[in-house]
């Protein structure tokens, strides 16, 4: 089954969840009846969807968990102003979020189950990590790729379970809208527009 999360620009910027049935038909439902920005989605091994987004009026980061035909919505980091977020969920049911804190201008990470979140700083420097993507390795270690925009460095942060983040620079000009996936062998696959306009779509594979 295919899953999508998106902002419906024809319906006052409501966040929508859409899925395609085995018969090939798409169906969509409203996740929360408030205007939002920048959705991200992850689906666990049971087919349950998790959608991260920020409210358009106060930029509070939210997580919506699918429960039957509706969603249970909670605030991940109360008091935090976030412009973008990314989400991944492990086989153990723990949800992992990366988000950019507009107030501190830092990339942050949150993990937890419903109603209980722990927040960590990913990147110690300010003004880095506005654009980011997150995924989990088979050993549940966290991997985040991130950057600050066109012509900025693409960086990678990794954290073992219960550990601290360690960061490295991957590409001096790849920090604009990166995408990351970790395959079953633990290898990392990154896709990103490198350089300045007109961008060069770049693929990189990193073995860990």
C-alpha positions as CSV (number, residue, x, y, z in Angstrom):
1,X,0.0,0.0,0.0
2,X,1.3,3.5,-0.9
3,X,1.1,6.3,1.7
4,X,1.4,10.1,1.2
5,X,1.2,13.2,3.5
6,X,0.7,16.6,1.9
7,X,-0.6,20.1,2.5
8,X,-3.9,20.7,0.6
9,X,-3.4,24.2,-0.9
10,X,-7.1,24.2,-2.1
11,X,-8.4,23.6,1.4
12,X,-6.8,26.3,3.6
13,X,-3.5,24.5,4.0
14,X,-4.9,21.4,5.9
15,X,-2.6,18.4,6.3
16,X,-3.9,15.4,4.4
17,X,-3.1,11.7,4.5
18,X,-3.7,9.7,1.4
19,X,-3.3,6.0,0.7
20,X,-3.8,3.8,-2.3
21,X,-5.7,0.6,-1.8
22,X,-4.6,-2.7,-3.3
23,X,-7.3,-2.1,-6.0
24,X,-5.4,1.1,-7.0
25,X,-7.8,3.6,-5.7
26,X,-6.6,6.7,-3.7
27,X,-8.4,7.9,-0.6
28,X,-7.6,10.9,1.5
29,X,-8.5,12.1,5.0
30,X,-7.8,15.3,6.9
31,X,-5.3,14.7,9.7
32,X,-6.0,17.9,11.7
33,X,-8.4,20.8,10.8
34,X,-5.8,23.5,11.2
35,X,-3.4,25.1,8.6
36,X,0.0,23.5,8.6
37,X,3.4,23.6,6.9
38,X,6.0,21.1,5.7
39,X,4.6,17.6,6.3
40,X,6.7,14.4,6.6
41,X,5.6,10.8,6.8
42,X,6.9,7.4,8.0
43,X,5.1,4.1,8.1
44,X,5.9,1.3,10.6
45,X,6.2,-2.4,9.9
46,X,2.5,-2.8,10.7
47,X,1.4,-0.3,8.1
48,X,0.6,2.5,10.6
49,X,1.4,6.0,9.4
50,X,3.1,8.7,11.4
51,X,3.0,12.3,10.1
52,X,5.1,15.2,11.4
53,X,4.3,18.8,10.6
54,X,4.2,22.3,12.1
55,X,1.2,24.5,12.6
56,X,1.2,27.5,10.2
57,X,0.1,30.0,12.9
58,X,2.6,29.1,15.7
59,X,5.0,26.6,14.1
60,X,4.7,24.1,16.9
61,X,6.0,20.7,15.8
62,X,3.3,18.0,15.9
63,X,3.1,14.3,15.4
64,X,0.0,12.5,14.2
65,X,-0.3,8.8,14.7
66,X,-2.8,6.8,12.7
67,X,-5.5,5.1,14.7
68,X,-8.0,3.3,12.5
69,X,-9.6,5.8,10.2
70,X,-8.4,8.9,12.2
71,X,-5.2,10.3,13.8
72,X,-4.1,11.0,17.3
73,X,-2.2,14.3,17.4
74,X,0.3,15.5,20.0
75,X,2.8,18.2,20.5
76,X,6.4,16.9,20.4
77,X,8.4,19.8,21.9
78,X,6.1,22.3,23.6
79,X,7.3,25.8,23.3
80,X,9.6,25.0,20.4
81,X,9.1,27.0,17.1
82,X,9.9,24.7,14.2
83,X,9.9,25.4,10.5
84,X,10.6,21.8,9.2
85,X,10.6,18.3,10.5
86,X,11.4,14.7,9.4
87,X,10.2,11.4,10.9
88,X,11.2,7.8,11.2
89,X,9.8,4.9,13.2
90,X,11.6,1.8,14.4
91,X,10.4,-1.8,14.6
92,X,10.2,-1.3,18.4
93,X,7.6,1.4,18.0
94,X,9.9,4.3,19.0
95,X,9.4,7.4,16.9
96,X,12.3,9.6,15.9
97,X,12.0,13.2,14.7
98,X,14.5,15.7,13.4
99,X,13.3,19.3,13.4
100,X,14.9,22.8,13.0
101,X,14.3,25.0,16.0
102,X,13.8,28.5,14.7
103,X,14.4,30.1,18.1
104,X,17.8,28.6,18.7
105,X,18.5,28.2,15.0
106,X,19.7,24.6,15.6
107,X,18.9,21.2,14.3
108,X,17.2,19.1,17.1
109,X,16.2,15.5,17.5
110,X,13.3,14.0,19.5
111,X,12.6,10.4,20.3
112,X,9.9,8.7,22.3
113,X,6.5,7.0,22.4
114,X,3.2,8.6,22.9
115,X,3.2,11.5,25.4
116,X,6.9,11.0,26.4
117,X,9.6,12.7,24.4
118,X,13.3,13.3,24.9
119,X,14.9,16.1,22.9
120,X,18.6,16.3,22.0
121,X,20.8,18.8,20.1
122,X,22.1,17.3,16.8
123,X,24.3,20.1,15.5
124,X,26.1,22.5,18.0
125,X,26.5,25.3,15.5
126,X,23.6,27.7,14.8
127,X,22.1,28.2,11.3
128,X,22.8,24.6,10.2
129,X,20.2,21.9,9.5
130,X,17.2,23.8,8.1
131,X,17.0,21.1,5.4
132,X,17.2,17.5,6.7
133,X,16.2,13.9,6.4
134,X,16.2,11.0,8.9
135,X,16.3,7.3,8.8
136,X,17.2,4.3,11.0
137,X,19.8,1.5,10.4
138,X,18.9,-2.1,11.1
139,X,20.6,-1.8,14.6
140,X,18.2,1.2,15.3
141,X,21.0,3.7,15.2
142,X,19.8,7.1,14.0
143,X,21.1,8.8,10.8
144,X,20.4,12.3,9.8
145,X,21.7,14.2,6.7
146,X,21.3,18.0,6.7
147,X,22.4,21.3,5.4
148,X,21.5,25.0,5.3
149,X,20.5,25.6,1.7
150,X,22.0,26.1,-1.7
151,X,25.8,25.8,-1.9
152,X,26.1,24.8,1.8
153,X,27.8,21.7,3.1
154,X,25.9,18.4,3.4
155,X,26.5,16.9,6.8
156,X,25.8,13.5,8.4
157,X,25.0,12.9,12.1
158,X,24.7,9.5,13.6
159,X,23.7,8.4,17.1
160,X,23.8,4.9,18.5
161,X,20.9,3.9,20.8
162,X,21.3,6.0,24.0
163,X,24.4,7.7,22.7
164,X,25.5,11.1,21.5
165,X,25.5,12.5,18.0
166,X,28.6,12.5,15.9
167,X,28.8,14.7,12.8
168,X,30.9,14.6,9.7
169,X,30.8,16.6,6.4
170,X,29.9,14.6,3.3
171,X,29.8,17.1,0.5
172,X,30.9,20.8,0.6
173,X,28.0,21.8,-1.7
174,X,25.1,19.4,-1.0
175,X,23.1,20.9,1.8
176,X,19.9,21.7,0.0
177,X,16.8,19.4,0.4
178,X,18.8,16.1,1.0
179,X,17.0,12.8,1.1
180,X,18.3,9.7,3.0
181,X,17.5,6.0,3.1
182,X,19.3,3.2,5.0
183,X,19.1,-0.2,3.4
184,X,18.9,-3.6,5.2
185,X,22.7,-4.0,5.0
186,X,23.2,-0.7,6.9
187,X,24.4,1.2,3.8
188,X,23.3,4.8,3.5
189,X,21.9,6.3,0.3
190,X,21.7,10.1,-0.1
191,X,20.1,12.1,-2.9
192,X,20.5,15.8,-3.1
193,X,20.8,18.8,-5.4
194,X,24.4,19.9,-5.3
195,X,26.0,23.3,-5.9
196,X,24.0,26.3,-7.1
197,X,21.2,26.8,-9.7
198,X,21.0,25.0,-12.0
199,X,21.6,22.2,-9.5
200,X,23.3,18.9,-10.2
201,X,21.2,16.1,-8.8
202,X,23.7,13.9,-6.9
203,X,23.5,10.4,-5.5
204,X,26.0,9.1,-2.9
205,X,26.3,5.8,-1.1
206,X,28.1,5.4,2.2
207,X,28.8,2.1,3.8
208,X,28.6,1.7,7.6
